[in-house]
Amino acid sequence: MLTLVALVIALLFLPSPWNVIVVVVAAIIDVVETAVFVWWSRRRRRLTQAAVGVQSLVGRTGVALGRLGPGAAATGQVRVRGEIWRARASEPVDPGASVTVSAVHGLTLDVVPERHG
């Protein structure tokens, strides 16, 4: 766009060596500006790659909403990234305790108590 405006101004209002100089400088600025925008958009796309799928939950931390324990009968719920999931633990976990997701089986998360210290 800048190149078009410079071209019209240069051809209509400027005397002979200046009209060529203005058009060349405007074209250079236009090309550099386009290159910077392309670089910026590619950089932003790489930085904002979204993790998708339930496997992206492995390693995330959450909070136990109820008591969890080993075995199928001791499944409970955990909140991970703002969502409530069915979960089971290989060792007892009290409600309100922090847990880390170790695996995903269907819609059930395997969690382990988060170790502090």
VMD Tcl script that draws the C-alpha trace (Angstrom):
set ca {
  {0.00 0.00 0.00}
  {2.83 2.36 0.89}
  {4.42 1.68 -2.47}
  {1.24 2.67 -4.33}
  {0.87 5.92 -2.39}
  {4.54 6.75 -2.95}
  {4.21 5.98 -6.65}
  {1.24 8.31 -7.10}
  {2.86 11.14 -5.10}
  {6.21 10.72 -6.82}
  {4.82 10.66 -10.34}
  {2.41 13.56 -9.86}
  {4.23 15.97 -7.57}
  {7.99 15.37 -7.44}
  {10.64 16.40 -9.94}
  {12.83 13.90 -11.78}
  {15.47 12.29 -9.66}
  {13.36 12.54 -6.49}
  {10.38 10.64 -7.83}
  {12.54 7.56 -8.53}
  {14.21 7.79 -5.11}
  {10.87 8.00 -3.27}
  {9.46 5.00 -5.16}
  {12.58 2.87 -4.50}
  {12.70 3.77 -0.78}
  {8.97 3.06 -0.38}
  {9.36 -0.32 -2.13}
  {12.27 -1.26 0.15}
  {10.27 -0.30 3.25}
  {7.30 -2.30 1.95}
  {9.41 -5.44 1.36}
  {11.11 -5.18 4.78}
  {7.77 -4.63 6.51}
  {6.28 -7.69 4.80}
  {9.31 -9.83 5.74}
  {9.03 -8.75 9.39}
  {5.30 -9.57 9.49}
  {5.91 -13.03 7.98}
  {8.71 -13.72 10.47}
  {6.54 -12.55 13.39}
  {3.55 -14.66 12.38}
  {5.66 -17.81 12.03}
  {7.33 -17.13 15.37}
  {3.98 -16.64 17.12}
  {2.58 -19.84 15.56}
  {5.52 -21.88 16.93}
  {5.16 -20.38 20.40}
  {1.44 -20.96 20.66}
  {1.14 -24.57 19.55}
  {-1.75 -25.99 21.53}
  {-1.39 -29.33 23.22}
  {-4.43 -31.42 22.39}
  {-5.73 -34.82 23.39}
  {-5.95 -36.54 26.73}
  {-2.29 -37.57 26.56}
  {-1.39 -33.90 27.09}
  {-2.67 -34.35 30.66}
  {0.19 -36.69 31.63}
  {2.50 -34.80 33.99}
  {-0.11 -32.15 34.86}
  {-1.01 -31.49 38.46}
  {-4.49 -31.44 39.92}
  {-6.47 -31.66 43.15}
  {-8.28 -34.71 44.49}
  {-11.97 -33.94 45.02}
  {-12.61 -37.11 46.98}
  {-10.67 -39.93 48.56}
  {-8.69 -42.03 46.09}
  {-7.07 -45.37 46.64}
  {-5.85 -48.50 44.89}
  {-8.28 -50.80 43.13}
  {-11.29 -50.25 40.91}
  {-13.64 -49.69 43.88}
  {-11.67 -46.67 45.11}
  {-11.98 -44.46 42.05}
  {-12.84 -40.84 42.66}
  {-12.60 -37.49 40.98}
  {-9.82 -34.98 40.43}
  {-9.79 -31.48 38.99}
  {-7.06 -31.01 36.36}
  {-6.78 -27.79 34.33}
  {-10.26 -26.73 35.46}
  {-11.96 -29.97 34.40}
  {-13.22 -32.79 36.59}
  {-11.97 -36.29 35.67}
  {-12.55 -39.79 37.03}
  {-9.32 -40.96 38.65}
  {-7.70 -43.78 40.51}
  {-4.50 -43.86 42.54}
  {-2.02 -46.61 43.34}
  {-1.79 -45.36 46.93}
  {-4.26 -43.55 49.20}
  {-4.90 -39.86 48.47}
  {-6.94 -37.60 50.74}
  {-9.46 -35.05 49.43}
  {-7.82 -31.72 48.64}
  {-4.38 -33.26 48.13}
  {-2.30 -32.36 45.09}
  {-1.85 -35.14 42.57}
  {0.11 -35.62 39.36}
  {-1.34 -37.46 36.36}
  {0.84 -40.47 35.53}
  {-1.27 -42.14 32.81}
  {-4.57 -41.95 30.98}
  {-6.82 -44.98 30.35}
  {-9.87 -43.97 28.35}
  {-11.50 -41.26 30.44}
  {-9.91 -42.36 33.72}
  {-6.68 -40.78 34.95}
  {-4.07 -42.66 36.95}
  {-2.70 -40.23 39.52}
  {0.02 -40.27 42.15}
  {0.23 -38.00 45.19}
  {2.46 -35.00 44.57}
  {5.63 -35.18 46.63}
  {6.77 -32.00 48.38}
  {10.31 -31.46 49.53}
}
mol new
graphics top color blue
foreach p $ca { graphics top sphere $p radius 0.5 }
foreach p [lrange $ca 0 end-1] q [lrange $ca 1 end] { graphics top cylinder $p $q radius 0.2 }
display resetview
